[in-house]
Amino acid sequence: MKRVLKILGLLVTLVLLTGMGFVVYVQVAYNVDFPDTPLPAITARTDAATLARGEYLVHAVAHCSTCHGPAELIKRRTIDFAQPLVGGYTWDLGKFGTFTARNLTPHATGIGAMSDGQLARAIRHGVDERGKLSPMMRLGVGPMSDDDLAAIVSWLRAQAPVEAKRPYYELGLVGKFVALDFKPRLEAPPAHVPEGGISIARGKYLAEGPAHCAGCHTPADPLNGFARSGGLFSGEAEAEQDPTNAAQEIIAPNLTPDPETGHITKWNEDAFVVRFRAGRLVPGSKMPWEAFARLTENDVRSLYRYLRTVPPVKRDVGPAVRPR
């Protein structure tokens, strides 16, 4: 019996030492400093056309307001597009860390102390004004052309400044472990496809770019820098708990035209438009329905036509909303 207890004691000690070694390794090895990430050559403009496009991108296409609106509204999964983008909502993700939406108004406590290049870098590369990786921006913002990036920067600069100091993020142990393989997005920006008409090219630009449909509807591996781990638009990797209902979970569905597992395969184009116009039907959905309900009809139709052209992937993710 004593020998068994001795062996168990050794095993427990080994496990504890291994765990301590892991913690020390993560604390020493993780790095979120990328000060050499280039500043995009973007300069804010003041012409009416640029500002109008910027407003459309911020409130509809790139849905910035769904995270950076006032915290009390974001908590209720609602948006008042007339409210300033003062941020303040905090995502407490436990061991991953805490992340607070920044103030995007041109006050010194917001983006007022940032250059146009620093602001553009945060949006495009996910690196903030300190030169540190901004995980939520890196994950939550899709790639966009120089024209659209300039329009967003221009519109944000043109807003009334509001004082609202927000804390920087804090990574927990798991967040630091994930950050070991997490780097800024450095791919070349996509070619601009202007709004106006209906086209597959416009739909591709939106879905893989600023609308960021690919970001939620494509499986990704968090332990490999969130690299793609499955077919494009084949559905989220795993379901997540519904933040408004602990008894159920939600998963972003497969949007490919696979006849058996594609979520929208049986929808025609008009039905697709009607669904977008209907807005939020599932309270806890991550889909920014309030923003996407503001997309022009031509942009919604362009998205539908593009999604019909992507390679079909047979991947059944189950019902989009289901019991946990």
FENVENVEN-V225834 format. One record per residue. N is the residue number from 1. RES is the residue in one letter. D_CENTER is the distance of its C-alpha to the mean C-alpha in whole Angstrom. Layout:
n:N res:RES d_center:D_CENTER
n:N res:RES d_center:D_CENTER
This chain:
n:1 res:M d_center:56
n:2 res:K d_center:55
n:3 res:R d_center:54
n:4 res:V d_center:51
n:5 res:L d_center:50
n:6 res:K d_center:50
n:7 res:I d_center:48
n:8 res:L d_center:46
n:9 res:G d_center:46
n:10 res:L d_center:45
n:11 res:L d_center:42
n:12 res:V d_center:41
n:13 res:T d_center:41
n:14 res:L d_center:40
n:15 res:V d_center:36
n:16 res:L d_center:36
n:17 res:L d_center:37
n:18 res:T d_center:34
n:19 res:G d_center:32
n:20 res:M d_center:33
n:21 res:G d_center:33
n:22 res:F d_center:29
n:23 res:V d_center:28
n:24 res:V d_center:30
n:25 res:Y d_center:29
n:26 res:V d_center:25
n:27 res:Q d_center:26
n:28 res:V d_center:28
n:29 res:A d_center:26
n:30 res:Y d_center:22
n:31 res:N d_center:21
n:32 res:V d_center:18
n:33 res:D d_center:20
n:34 res:F d_center:20
n:35 res:P d_center:22
n:36 res:D d_center:23
n:37 res:T d_center:20
n:38 res:P d_center:21
n:39 res:L d_center:21
n:40 res:P d_center:20
n:41 res:A d_center:23
n:42 res:I d_center:22
n:43 res:T d_center:24
n:44 res:A d_center:24
n:45 res:R d_center:26
n:46 res:T d_center:28
n:47 res:D d_center:29
n:48 res:A d_center:28
n:49 res:A d_center:27
n:50 res:T d_center:24
n:51 res:L d_center:23
n:52 res:A d_center:23
n:53 res:R d_center:21
n:54 res:G d_center:18
n:55 res:E d_center:19
n:56 res:Y d_center:18
n:57 res:L d_center:15
n:58 res:V d_center:13
n:59 res:H d_center:15
n:60 res:A d_center:14
n:61 res:V d_center:12
n:62 res:A d_center:9
n:63 res:H d_center:10
n:64 res:C d_center:10
n:65 res:S d_center:12
n:66 res:T d_center:10
n:67 res:C d_center:9
n:68 res:H d_center:12
n:69 res:G d_center:15
n:70 res:P d_center:18
n:71 res:A d_center:17
n:72 res:E d_center:20
n:73 res:L d_center:18
n:74 res:I d_center:15
n:75 res:K d_center:17
n:76 res:R d_center:19
n:77 res:R d_center:16
n:78 res:T d_center:17
n:79 res:I d_center:17
n:80 res:D d_center:20
n:81 res:F d_center:19
n:82 res:A d_center:22
n:83 res:Q d_center:21
n:84 res:P d_center:20
n:85 res:L d_center:17
n:86 res:V d_center:18
n:87 res:G d_center:15
n:88 res:G d_center:17
n:89 res:Y d_center:15
n:90 res:T d_center:15
n:91 res:W d_center:13
n:92 res:D d_center:16
n:93 res:L d_center:15
n:94 res:G d_center:19
n:95 res:K d_center:19
n:96 res:F d_center:16
n:97 res:G d_center:16
n:98 res:T d_center:15
n:99 res:F d_center:13
n:100 res:T d_center:14
n:101 res:A d_center:12
n:102 res:R d_center:14
n:103 res:N d_center:17
n:104 res:L d_center:16
n:105 res:T d_center:20
n:106 res:P d_center:22
n:107 res:H d_center:24
n:108 res:A d_center:25
n:109 res:T d_center:23
n:110 res:G d_center:20
n:111 res:I d_center:19
n:112 res:G d_center:23
n:113 res:A d_center:24
n:114 res:M d_center:22
n:115 res:S d_center:23
n:116 res:D d_center:21
n:117 res:G d_center:21
n:118 res:Q d_center:19
n:119 res:L d_center:17
n:120 res:A d_center:16
n:121 res:R d_center:15
n:122 res:A d_center:13
n:123 res:I d_center:11
n:124 res:R d_center:12
n:125 res:H d_center:13
n:126 res:G d_center:11
n:127 res:V d_center:14
n:128 res:D d_center:15
n:129 res:E d_center:19
n:130 res:R d_center:20
n:131 res:G d_center:20
n:132 res:K d_center:17
n:133 res:L d_center:14
n:134 res:S d_center:11
n:135 res:P d_center:9
n:136 res:M d_center:6
n:137 res:M d_center:6
n:138 res:R d_center:7
n:139 res:L d_center:5
n:140 res:G d_center:1
n:141 res:V d_center:5
n:142 res:G d_center:7
n:143 res:P d_center:11
n:144 res:M d_center:13
n:145 res:S d_center:17
n:146 res:D d_center:19
n:147 res:D d_center:20
n:148 res:D d_center:17
n:149 res:L d_center:16
n:150 res:A d_center:19
n:151 res:A d_center:19
n:152 res:I d_center:16
n:153 res:V d_center:18
n:154 res:S d_center:21
n:155 res:W d_center:20
n:156 res:L d_center:19
n:157 res:R d_center:22
n:158 res:A d_center:24
n:159 res:Q d_center:23
n:160 res:A d_center:25
n:161 res:P d_center:25
n:162 res:V d_center:24
n:163 res:E d_center:25
n:164 res:A d_center:22
n:165 res:K d_center:22
n:166 res:R d_center:19
n:167 res:P d_center:19
n:168 res:Y d_center:17
n:169 res:Y d_center:15
n:170 res:E d_center:18
n:171 res:L d_center:17
n:172 res:G d_center:19
n:173 res:L d_center:21
n:174 res:V d_center:19
n:175 res:G d_center:16
n:176 res:K d_center:19
n:177 res:F d_center:20
n:178 res:V d_center:16
n:179 res:A d_center:16
n:180 res:L d_center:19
n:181 res:D d_center:18
n:182 res:F d_center:15
n:183 res:K d_center:15
n:184 res:P d_center:14
n:185 res:R d_center:13
n:186 res:L d_center:16
n:187 res:E d_center:17
n:188 res:A d_center:19
n:189 res:P d_center:17
n:190 res:P d_center:18
n:191 res:A d_center:21
n:192 res:H d_center:20
n:193 res:V d_center:21
n:194 res:P d_center:22
n:195 res:E d_center:22
n:196 res:G d_center:25
n:197 res:G d_center:27
n:198 res:I d_center:25
n:199 res:S d_center:25
n:200 res:I d_center:23
n:201 res:A d_center:22
n:202 res:R d_center:20
n:203 res:G d_center:18
n:204 res:K d_center:18
n:205 res:Y d_center:16
n:206 res:L d_center:14
n:207 res:A d_center:13
n:208 res:E d_center:12
n:209 res:G d_center:11
n:210 res:P d_center:10
n:211 res:A d_center:10
n:212 res:H d_center:7
n:213 res:C d_center:9
n:214 res:A d_center:10
n:215 res:G d_center:7
n:216 res:C d_center:8
n:217 res:H d_center:11
n:218 res:T d_center:12
n:219 res:P d_center:13
n:220 res:A d_center:12
n:221 res:D d_center:15
n:222 res:P d_center:14
n:223 res:L d_center:17
n:224 res:N d_center:17
n:225 res:G d_center:14
n:226 res:F d_center:12
n:227 res:A d_center:14
n:228 res:R d_center:14
n:229 res:S d_center:17
n:230 res:G d_center:18
n:231 res:G d_center:18
n:232 res:L d_center:16
n:233 res:F d_center:15
n:234 res:S d_center:17
n:235 res:G d_center:15
n:236 res:E d_center:13
n:237 res:A d_center:15
n:238 res:E d_center:16
n:239 res:A d_center:16
n:240 res:E d_center:15
n:241 res:Q d_center:17
n:242 res:D d_center:17
n:243 res:P d_center:17
n:244 res:T d_center:19
n:245 res:N d_center:22
n:246 res:A d_center:22
n:247 res:A d_center:25
n:248 res:Q d_center:22
n:249 res:E d_center:19
n:250 res:I d_center:16
n:251 res:I d_center:15
n:252 res:A d_center:13
n:253 res:P d_center:16
n:254 res:N d_center:18
n:255 res:L d_center:18
n:256 res:T d_center:20
n:257 res:P d_center:24
n:258 res:D d_center:25
n:259 res:P d_center:28
n:260 res:E d_center:28
n:261 res:T d_center:25
n:262 res:G d_center:22
n:263 res:H d_center:21
n:264 res:I d_center:22
n:265 res:T d_center:25
n:266 res:K d_center:28
n:267 res:W d_center:26
n:268 res:N d_center:28
n:269 res:E d_center:26
n:270 res:D d_center:27
n:271 res:A d_center:26
n:272 res:F d_center:22
n:273 res:V d_center:23
n:274 res:V d_center:24
n:275 res:R d_center:22
n:276 res:F d_center:19
n:277 res:R d_center:22
n:278 res:A d_center:22
n:279 res:G d_center:19
n:280 res:R d_center:18
n:281 res:L d_center:21
n:282 res:V d_center:19
n:283 res:P d_center:18
n:284 res:G d_center:16
n:285 res:S d_center:14
n:286 res:K d_center:10
n:287 res:M d_center:10
n:288 res:P d_center:10
n:289 res:W d_center:14
n:290 res:E d_center:16
n:291 res:A d_center:14
n:292 res:F d_center:14
n:293 res:A d_center:18
n:294 res:R d_center:18
n:295 res:L d_center:18
n:296 res:T d_center:21
n:297 res:E d_center:23
n:298 res:N d_center:24
n:299 res:D d_center:20
n:300 res:V d_center:20
n:301 res:R d_center:23
n:302 res:S d_center:21
n:303 res:L d_center:18
n:304 res:Y d_center:21
n:305 res:R d_center:23
n:306 res:Y d_center:21
n:307 res:L d_center:20
n:308 res:R d_center:23
n:309 res:T d_center:24
n:310 res:V d_center:21
n:311 res:P d_center:23
n:312 res:P d_center:24
n:313 res:V d_center:23
n:314 res:K d_center:25
n:315 res:R d_center:23
n:316 res:D d_center:23
n:317 res:V d_center:20
n:318 res:G d_center:23
n:319 res:P d_center:22
n:320 res:A d_center:19
n:321 res:V d_center:20
n:322 res:R d_center:23
n:323 res:P d_center:25
n:324 res:R d_center:24
